[in-house]
Amino acid sequence: MSGRPAEQSHIHTRLLKCPLEVEHARAYWQNSAETEAAETVQRAFEECWFGARSLPRVEGLITNFRERF
């Protein structure tokens, strides 16, 4: 691993479940680097990184973005 973030290019089910979601991906990238992994989901929900999404949907998005990037 080079230590440099990069988008995954091989196919796996997470990529199929999480379409491009460009705006949500931007929100994730802008905010997730400064937050511990355990705090990320709660912070994303409270600060509405992904708009008016439910907590389970935010958890799913965060999980998918962690796999994707």
Secondary structure, DSSP 8 states (H G I E B T S, - for coil): --SS-----S--HHHHHS---HHHHHHHHHHHTTS-HHHHHHHHHHTTTTSS--HHHHHHHHHHHHHH-
